[in-house]
Amino acid sequence: MVLIFTPMSALLILFLTYGYSGVLSVNVSVLGDISIIMDFYSTLFSIILMVISSSVLLWSYSYMESDKNFRRFLTLVFMFLVSMLILIYFPSIVFSIIGWGGLGLSSFFLVTYYSNRKSLSSGMLTGLSNRVGDIFFLLLIPFLDSMNMSIMVMVIFMILCMTKSAQFPFSAWLPAAMAAPTPVSALVHSSTLVTAGVYLLLRFNFYMFYPLLVIGTLTMLIAGYCACAETDVKKIIALSTLSQLGVMFVALGIGQKMLCYFHLLTHAIFKALLFISVGMIIHCTFGSQESRAMNELSNCVWPKCFLVMGSAALSGFPFLAGFYSKDMILENFFRGLPFLFYFFFLVGIGLTVVYSTKLVFILLTSNLSSEAISNISSYTTWVEKIPSITLGTMMVTGGFFLSAKFLVGNQILYSVDMILPLIVTSIGIMLGTHLSYYKSNTTAHSIIHLSPLFQLTSKCTEKFEYPLKFIDQGLLELIGPSGINYFGNYMTSYWYLTFPMLFFSGFLLLML
């Protein structure tokens, strides 16, 4: 039923797009007039959302065919999608709270779907992080009647959007949400939950550009660095989502709302394809997500091909979906912005190339010794192929057709401005290829895995060994819980002296 609902909804949205554009008012007897936004942002976003949802749900029939609670899973996903559509189309504060809260609640249930220890702890982290955004949403309500966008209101609004889009320092919940089923990850980390904060920033005229630029740059660099050191394939893609959300915040920080929206759409397409490809590879390895143990992929040709395509689009390979949006964002850095931010953005792009190349080489150069086992699990049905073909076609052609809608002027570029990204990309490919060999013990591996920092920490703490030991095992033991416990036991052994001493102390206080 859901698979019928989503394509029909996309057709209905297309009809409404060509037939009407603006604010549609619907009179409901109980709720009164309800405004529905039907414009370029909402309709195009919802069409992409519906196509991705249809592809992911179709693939989930094959991925979760042995799950006994598949109907419950479909119900939760349906609630998730309805909450996102409410947030997209209804500008009312009441419906915004319903959509915002529905996304947080349904994501909590989906992350804790397997009900094991890992998923429950991840669900708690996800739920608590989203509750922070809910608190700031409630704090924003009293200021909505005022037309004055003060600094405090803008800071509150920025923080609530940061929590949903997992920006630094609210980034921990997004990799933890990988405990959910892979179809949920394909929806949550492509076009729904993580983009809700970015979509709200696009909807409102937000003028605090430099804070968004700084936050987006920090998130992009930290997520890219962590992805280079990660070995879990799903977490690598989750951290790549975090990095691309940083790119969207950077686009907002340089004042390019349309380019941010463009990258949001292209990212949704190739990220859903990446998760579907990784899900099929996890099937081939009988549920293993550890990239160092993936030695049973000799015949998983179909998911490998689409994984390479998705990784190329993520890296900004020419004429794929990610190339058009990233290239436009990079060109707009030359509009009088500090060179430091341009340098950090180039480093972020280089890190994206590093972990994408690393992931591709790990999966392409897998061990061929377990071919007999691989033959059992590498069969791919058409239920799995159709979503991959659909999203792959959109990834190849979508960027070209959408770029005409989002073209932002013509920039005059010098030769060095065009050569620098190529140099950074080439270095990223070489470093990613080198890091894909886990057995090699080199300086690059030590730096990526923060080995020098462990030595630096031990060197710094050696000089403070005796003072810290005196405080920890001496002073704190004397005045801390152990000392209080010892004093209590000592007084208990002489309980017959306690009452005369208390009486005498009280008498002295009264005399004073």
N, C-alpha and C positions, 0 to 999 in steps of 0.2 A: 504493500500500500504506500509506503514511504517512497519507493522507487517510482511510483506513478505520480505521487504528489509533487516531487521536486521538478521533473521536466515540465509538467503542466503549470507550475508556478512560474517557471522561467518564461514560458510562452505568454502567460498572462502579464508578466512584467514588461515583456517586449511590446505587447499590445498597448499597455498603458503608457509606455514611453513615447511611442509614436502618436498616440491619441491625445495625451495630456501631459503637461509639464508645469509644475508649480505646487501650490499647497492645496490639497483636496480636503474639504471640510465635510465630515459625515456626522449627521445628527442621530444620536442614540438617546432613547427616552430616559434611560437611567443615568448615563454619564454626561449627557449634554452633547455639545459640539466637540468632535475629535478631529484634530488636524493630522493629515498624512502628507508627508513630503514626497513628492514625485519629481525629482530633478536628476541632473546628470550624475551626481555623486551616489545617490541612493539606488537608482535603477541599475547602473552599470555594476556597482558593487554587489547588489543582490543577484544579478544574473551570473556573475562569476561564482558567487557563493553557492547558487543552486546547481551549477554544472559540476563544481567540485564535490558538493555533497552527494549528488547522484552517482558520480564515479566512485567515491569512497564507499558509499553504502552498497553499491553493486559488488565491489571487490570484497566487502566484509562478509557477504554471503558465502564466499569461498574460504576466506581466511578464518572465520569463526563457525564453520559448519558443524564442528563437534561440540560447540558450546550449548549446554542445556538451557541457559538463561538468555538465549539470543533475543527473545521477544522483549525482555526487560531492557536489554542493551539498545534495541531500536527505539523503545519508548524514551529512554534517557537522551539519545541522540536527537530525537524529534523535539523534545523539550529544549534542548540546547539550541537547535536551529530556530525555533520559534522565538526564543529569547533574543537571539541575534537580530532577527527580522524586526522585532519590536523596537530594538535600539536603533535600527537603521531608519525606519520609516516614521516613527512617532516622536515628534519634538517635545511633547508635553512632559513636564517634570514627573508626573505620576507614572506615565508609561516608561520613561527613561529609568526610573528606579526599579520598575518591574523587570525590564529587560536586563539591567545591570545586575540586579540580585539573582535573576534567573540564570544568567551565565555563570555566576559564582557558585550557585547551589548545584546546578547540573554538572559543572566541571568537577566539583567535589565528589559527587556520586560516581562519575565516570572514572576518576582517578582511583577511587577505592573499589572499583568493580570486582577485582579478583579477591578482595578481602583477606589478603595475606599481610604479613607484618610490614613488608616493604611498601605495599600500596597504601596501607593505612597511615603509616608515618608520612608518606608523600602527600596523601590527601589532607592530612592535618596541616602540613606546611602550605599547601595550595590554598586551603580554606582560610587560614589565618592571614595569609598575605592579601587575599581578596577582601577580607574583612577590614583591613586597614583602608583600602580604597572606599569601602562602603561608609566608614566613619567620616572620611573627608567629603564624601558625597552628601551626607547628612549635614555636615558643617557648612556646606555651600548653599543649602536651601534658603536660609534666612536672607541671603544677599541677592537672590534671583530677581526680586522686585525692583532692585536698584539698577539703574542703567549705567552707573559709574563703575567701570572695571578697575577697581583699586588694586594695589600691589598684593594685598592680602588675599583677595578673591582669586587673582591669577595664580598665586602660589598654591592655594588650596586646589584649584582646578588642575594645575600641572601635576601635583603629587598624586591625585586620584587617577589621572591618566597614566602616570608612571607605574602605578601598582598593577594595573591591568595589562600593560604592555611590557612588564618585567624589566623596566629600566633600572640601572644601578641607582640605589643599593637594594632594590626589590627584585633581584634577578634569581634568587635561589630556587624559587618555586618552579620555574620553567623546566630546568633539567630534571627536577624531581618528579614532574608530571609524566615522565616517560614510563612510570609504573602502570599507566593506563594501557588498554589494548591499542595496538598500532593504528587501527582505523580512527580511534579517537585522537591520537597524535596527529594524524593527517589532517583532521579538521581543526583541532585546537591550535596547532602551530602553523597553519597555513592561512586561513581566511576568517577565523571567528574570534576566539577569546583574546588572543594576543594583539589583534588589530583593533579591538574595541576602543582602547585608549587613543590610538592614533586617529581613528575615525572621529572621535569627539573633538580632538584638537583641530582636525580639518573643518569640522562643522562650525566651530566658534572662531571668531576673529582674535586669535591669540597673538599678542605682540611681544612677548618676552622671548626674543629670538636667541640671544646669547646663552641663557641658561639651557635651552633645548640643544644648542650646538655643543656645549660642554658635556652635558649628560649623554647625548647620543655618541659623541666621540669616545668617552670613557667606556660606555657599554660595548661599543664596537670593538675596541682594543682588548678589553678584558675577556669578552666572549671569544674572540678570535684566538687569543693566546691559550685559553683553556681548551678550546677545540683541538688545537695542535697537540696537546698532551693527553687527550682523552682516548680511550680504547674501546668504549662501548659505542657501537655504530649509531644507535638511536640517540644517545646523548650528544654525539658529534653533530648530528643534524639538528638537534634541539638547540645546541649552542650556536650553530650557524643561523638559526632563526633569530636568536638573541642578537647576533651581530647585524643581521639585516634590519631588525627593528631599530638598532642604533643608526643605521643608514637613513631610515625614514625620519628619525628625529633630527639628524643632521640636515636633511633636506628642508624640514620645517625651520631649522635654525638659520638657514641662509635665506629664508623668506620665500621658498618655492613650494607652495601648497600643491600645485598641480603635479609637480615632479614627485612629491611624496606620495600622492594618490596613485600615480602611475607605477611607482615601484611597489606599492602595496598590492596592486592587482597582479603585476608580473610575478612577484614573490609568491603570491598565493598559488599560482599555477604550477611553477616548477617545484615548490616545496611539497605540495600534495603528491606530485609525481615521485619525488625522492622518497617520501615515506612509504608509498605503495611499493616501490622497487625494493626498499630495505625490508619491508614486511614479507615480500616473496622470498628474499634471501634468507630471512630468519626461518621461514618454512623449510628451506633447503637444508638448513643446519639444525633442524629439529628443535628450534626455540632458542638457540644460543645467540646472544647479542655481542659477544666478545670478539673483537676483530682479530685478535692474536690467535684465536682458535678456529678461525674460518678456513678450514682446509678441505671442505667438501663441496666446492663450488665449481667443479670442472664442467658440469653440464647445465648450470643455471645461466644459460646464454641470454634468455629474454630479459630477466630483471637486470642483468649486468649492462645490457645495451641502454636501457632507459636510465639506469643509475649514472652512467657516463654522460648521457645527454643532460640530465638534471644537474649534475655537478658542473658541467661546462656552462650551463645557464647561470648557475650560482656564482661562478667565477667571472662572469661577464664575457663569455666567448662571443666573438662577433656574430651578429645576425640572429642570436637567440634572445629570449625574452629579457633576461637580466642585463644584456648588453645595452639596450636602448635607454633604460631608465638610469643605470649607473653612469653611463657616458654623459648624459645630460646633467646629472647632478655634479659630476666632476668638472664639467665645463663651466658651470655657474659659480665655481669657487674663485674664478678670476675676476669677480666683480668687487674688487676693493677689500676682500676679506684678508685677515692676517695669514701669512704664509705658514705659520705653525699649524693651523687647523688643516690646511691643504696637505701638509706633510703627514700629519696623523691620519688623515683620510686615506692617503696613499699606502701607509703602513697597514691600515685596516683592510684595504683591498688585497695587499700582499698576503696577509694572514688568511684571508678567505681562499686565495689560490693555494696556499700551503696545505690547509686541512682538506680541501677538496681533492687535491692531487694525492695526498696521503691516503684518503679513503678509497679513491679509485684504484691506486696501485696495490693496496692491500687486497682488494677483492679480485683484481684481475690476475695477480701473480700468486693465487692460492695454490696450495699443495695438491698435486694430481694423484697422490697415492691412494686416496679413498674413493676412487671412481665407482666402485661397486655400490658403496653406500649412497653416493650422490645420485646414481641412476634411479633410486627408489623415490627420492624426494624432490627431484627437479622438474617433474611434469607440471606444465602450466596450462590451465584450462582457458577457454575463451572468456569465461566470466572474469578472469584476472587480466586477460589481454585487452579487452575492450576499454576498461578505464585507463590503462596505460597508453593505448593508442590515442584516445580522446585527449588526454592531458598532454601527451607528447606533441600532437598536432597543434594544440593551442599554444604550447610553449614555443614551437618553431615559427608559427605564423602570427600569434597574438601580439608580440612586441612590435612587429612591423606595422600592422594595421592600427594599433592603438597609438603609435608614436605621432601620427599626424594630428591627433586630438590634443596631444600634450606638448607639442613643439614650442619651446620657449626661446624665441629670438635666435640670432646667429652670433656666435662669439668669435672674436679674432684671436686665434691661437698661434703662438710661436712654435718653432720646431721643438724646443726643449719641453714645451708643455705636452706635446704629443709623444715624445720619446720616453719621458719619465714613467708614465703608466706601463709602457712596454717593458722597460727595464725591471720595474717592480714585479710585473707578472712573470717574467723569465726567472728572476731570482726565486719567486714563490714556487714555481714548478720544480726547480732544481732542489730546493730545500724540502718540499713535500715528498719528492721521490726518495730523497735520502732518509727522511724520517719514517718512510714506510717499511724500512728494514729494521725490525725491533732488535735483532740480535747484535747489531753493530753498536759498540760502545764508543761514542765519539763526543766531542765537545758540544755539538749541536743537540744531541740527546740530553746531555747534562743541563744545558741552559733551558731547554724546553720544559724539562721536568723539575726545574728549580733546585737542582742539586747544590749549586753554590750557595743558595740562601740557607740551606740546612747547616752547612759548614760555617757560614757567617753568624748564624744564631748561636751555635755552640761556642765559637770564639768569643762572642760578646758576653756570654753568660759565665765563662770560666773565671773571669776576674771578680765576679760578684758571688762566687760560690760560698765563701765563708760568711759574709754579711747576710746573705739570703738564708743560709742554713741556721744562723743564730736567730733570725727573726722567725723562720718557719718552725724550727724544732725547739726553740728556746722561749722567746718572748710570747709568741702566739699560743704556745702550749700552756704557759703560765697564766695568762689572762683570758684565754679562750675557753672553749667548751670543756676541754680536758681539765683545766685548772679549776673551773667552777664545779665540775663533777667531783674532783678530789676534795675541794673545800666542803662541799655538801656532805660527802661521806665522812669527812673528819668531824664535822659538827654533829652528825648523827650519832657517832660513837660516844660523844660527850653530851648527849641530849639532856642529862640532868643538870648541866650547867647553863643550858640555853635560856631557860625562863628567868633565873636570877639575873643573868647578864642583860636581858632585854628589859627587865623591870628597873634595874639600876640605870641603864642608858636613858629610859624614858623619864625617870625621876630627875636626872641631871638636865635633860632638855627643858623640863618644866621649871626647874630652878633658874635656868638662864632666861 
